[in-house]
C-alpha cells in the first residue's frame, strides 16, 4: 500500500473518530451517533478498498483501547458489549457502500447503497445487542432500529450529497487518483 493511501485512510479514520463524539444517548443504551455518517462518507469517497481499510483502522484503534468510539470509549469490552455489533459492521458498511457507489453518477443508487449498508449495520448490531443483553429480538429491534430509521435516512442523504459533491471536486479527484 502506498504512503499516500495510508495517509488518506488515517485521515478518514480520524474523521470517523471525531464524528463519533457527536453522540446523543437514547433509552435502551444505543446512542445516536455520527459514526455511520462518517462510515458512509468513507465508502462513497474512498471506494470499497480504502473506505473499508480506513474504517477497519478506526475499529482496530478502538479495539486496542484508544477512546475513538462514541463518548470517548474504546477497548475490547466495547466491541464485545451490547453495542459492539454496530461497530463490527462498520468496515462491511464502508465496503458495501464503496462497491456499489464506485464510479456511480446516479445519486439514487449511491443513496440506496447507504440504506442497504444501514440495514446490514442494524442487523448485526441488533443481533449482538439481543445476545449480549439477553433481550428478545423484537424488543431489541424497538431499542436498536425503530428510533434510528428517520435519522439514518437523513444521514444517508447527507452522506450522499456531501460525498458526491466532494468526489466531483477536481482537487479531491486529484488527491484520490495520484
C-alpha positions as CSV (number, residue, x, y, z in Angstrom):
1,X,0.0,0.0,0.0
2,X,1.3,3.4,-0.9
3,X,2.1,6.0,1.7
4,X,-0.5,8.3,0.2
5,X,-3.2,5.7,0.6
6,X,-2.2,5.0,4.2
7,X,-2.3,8.8,4.9
8,X,-5.7,9.1,3.3
9,X,-7.0,6.1,5.4
10,X,-5.6,7.6,8.6
11,X,-7.2,10.9,7.9
12,X,-10.6,9.3,7.3
13,X,-10.2,7.1,10.4
14,X,-9.5,10.3,12.3
15,X,-12.6,11.9,10.8
16,X,-14.7,8.9,11.9
17,X,-13.3,9.2,15.5
18,X,-14.2,12.9,15.6
19,X,-17.7,12.4,14.2
20,X,-18.2,9.5,16.7
21,X,-18.1,12.1,19.5
22,X,-21.3,13.7,18.3
23,X,-23.5,11.3,20.3
24,X,-27.0,11.6,21.8
25,X,-28.0,9.0,24.4
26,X,-31.3,7.1,23.8
27,X,-33.3,4.9,26.1
28,X,-32.1,1.3,25.8
29,X,-28.4,2.1,25.7
30,X,-27.9,2.6,22.0
31,X,-26.8,6.2,21.3
32,X,-27.5,8.2,18.1
33,X,-24.0,9.0,16.7
34,X,-22.5,10.4,13.5
35,X,-20.3,7.3,13.1
36,X,-22.5,5.9,10.4
37,X,-22.3,9.2,8.5
38,X,-18.5,9.1,8.6
39,X,-18.5,5.4,7.5
40,X,-20.8,6.2,4.6
41,X,-18.5,9.1,3.6
42,X,-15.5,6.8,3.7
43,X,-17.2,4.3,1.3
44,X,-18.6,6.9,-1.1
45,X,-15.4,9.0,-1.3
46,X,-12.7,6.3,-1.0
47,X,-14.3,3.3,-2.6
48,X,-14.5,-0.2,-1.3
49,X,-10.8,-0.9,-0.6
50,X,-9.6,2.3,1.0
51,X,-13.0,3.0,2.6
52,X,-13.1,-0.4,4.2
53,X,-9.5,-0.1,5.3
54,X,-10.0,3.4,6.8
55,X,-12.9,2.2,8.9
56,X,-11.1,-1.1,9.8
57,X,-8.2,1.1,11.1
58,X,-10.8,3.1,13.2
59,X,-12.3,-0.1,14.6
60,X,-8.8,-1.6,15.4
61,X,-7.7,1.7,17.2
62,X,-10.8,1.5,19.3
63,X,-10.4,-2.2,20.0
64,X,-6.9,-1.8,21.4
65,X,-8.2,0.8,23.8
66,X,-7.9,4.2,22.2
67,X,-11.0,6.3,23.1
68,X,-12.3,6.8,19.5
69,X,-15.8,5.3,19.8
70,X,-18.8,7.4,20.9
71,X,-18.5,9.1,24.3
72,X,-14.7,8.6,24.1
73,X,-15.0,4.9,24.7
74,X,-12.7,2.2,23.5
75,X,-11.4,-1.3,24.2
76,X,-12.5,-4.8,23.6
77,X,-15.2,-4.5,26.2
78,X,-16.9,-2.0,23.8
79,X,-16.6,-4.4,20.8
80,X,-18.0,-7.4,22.7
81,X,-20.6,-5.2,24.6
82,X,-24.2,-4.6,23.8
83,X,-23.5,-2.0,21.0
84,X,-20.3,-3.6,19.6
85,X,-22.1,-5.3,16.7
86,X,-22.8,-1.9,15.2
87,X,-19.1,-1.1,15.4
88,X,-18.1,-4.5,14.0
89,X,-20.3,-3.9,11.0
90,X,-18.7,-0.5,10.1
91,X,-16.0,-1.9,7.7
92,X,-18.6,-4.0,6.0
93,X,-20.8,-0.9,5.6
94,X,-18.0,1.1,4.1
95,X,-17.0,-1.7,1.7
96,X,-20.6,-2.3,0.5
97,X,-21.2,1.4,0.0
98,X,-17.9,1.8,-1.8
99,X,-18.5,-1.2,-4.0
100,X,-22.0,-0.1,-5.1
101,X,-21.3,3.6,-5.4
102,X,-17.9,3.3,-7.1
103,X,-17.8,5.4,-10.3
104,X,-21.5,5.9,-9.8
105,X,-23.1,9.1,-11.1
106,X,-26.7,8.3,-10.0
107,X,-27.4,9.8,-6.6
108,X,-30.3,7.4,-6.0
109,X,-28.0,4.4,-6.4
110,X,-25.5,5.9,-4.0
111,X,-28.3,6.7,-1.6
112,X,-29.6,3.2,-1.9
113,X,-26.1,1.8,-1.1
114,X,-26.1,3.7,2.1
115,X,-29.5,2.5,3.0
116,X,-28.5,-1.1,2.3
117,X,-25.4,-0.7,4.4
118,X,-27.5,0.7,7.2
119,X,-29.7,-2.4,7.1
120,X,-26.6,-4.5,7.5
121,X,-25.5,-2.3,10.4
122,X,-28.9,-2.6,12.1
123,X,-29.0,-6.3,11.6
124,X,-25.5,-7.1,13.0
125,X,-25.9,-4.5,15.8
126,X,-29.4,-5.7,16.8
127,X,-28.4,-9.4,16.9
128,X,-25.4,-8.7,19.1
129,X,-27.5,-6.4,21.4
130,X,-30.1,-9.1,21.7
131,X,-27.5,-11.8,22.5
132,X,-25.4,-9.7,25.0
133,X,-28.4,-8.2,26.9
134,X,-30.5,-11.4,26.6
135,X,-33.3,-9.2,25.2
136,X,-35.9,-10.8,22.8
137,X,-35.1,-9.8,19.2
138,X,-38.4,-7.9,18.9
139,X,-37.6,-5.7,21.9
140,X,-34.1,-5.3,20.6
141,X,-35.5,-4.0,17.3
142,X,-37.5,-1.5,19.3
143,X,-34.4,-0.3,21.0
144,X,-31.9,-0.6,18.2
145,X,-33.7,0.1,15.0
146,X,-37.0,2.0,15.2
147,X,-35.7,5.1,17.0
148,X,-33.0,5.5,14.3
149,X,-34.7,4.9,11.0
150,X,-35.6,8.5,10.3
151,X,-32.2,9.9,11.4
152,X,-30.5,7.1,9.5
153,X,-32.2,8.2,6.3
154,X,-31.2,11.8,6.9
155,X,-27.6,10.7,7.5
156,X,-27.7,8.6,4.3
157,X,-29.0,11.7,2.3
158,X,-26.3,13.9,3.8
159,X,-23.6,11.4,3.1
160,X,-24.8,11.0,-0.5
161,X,-25.0,14.8,-1.2
162,X,-21.7,15.6,0.6
163,X,-19.8,12.5,-0.7
164,X,-20.9,13.0,-4.3
165,X,-20.1,16.8,-4.2
166,X,-16.6,16.0,-2.8
167,X,-15.7,13.3,-5.3
168,X,-16.7,15.7,-8.1
169,X,-14.3,18.4,-6.9
170,X,-11.2,18.4,-9.1
171,X,-8.8,18.8,-6.1
172,X,-10.3,15.8,-4.3
173,X,-10.2,13.7,-7.5
174,X,-6.5,14.6,-8.0
175,X,-5.6,13.5,-4.4
176,X,-7.5,10.2,-4.8
177,X,-6.2,9.4,-8.2
178,X,-2.4,10.0,-7.7
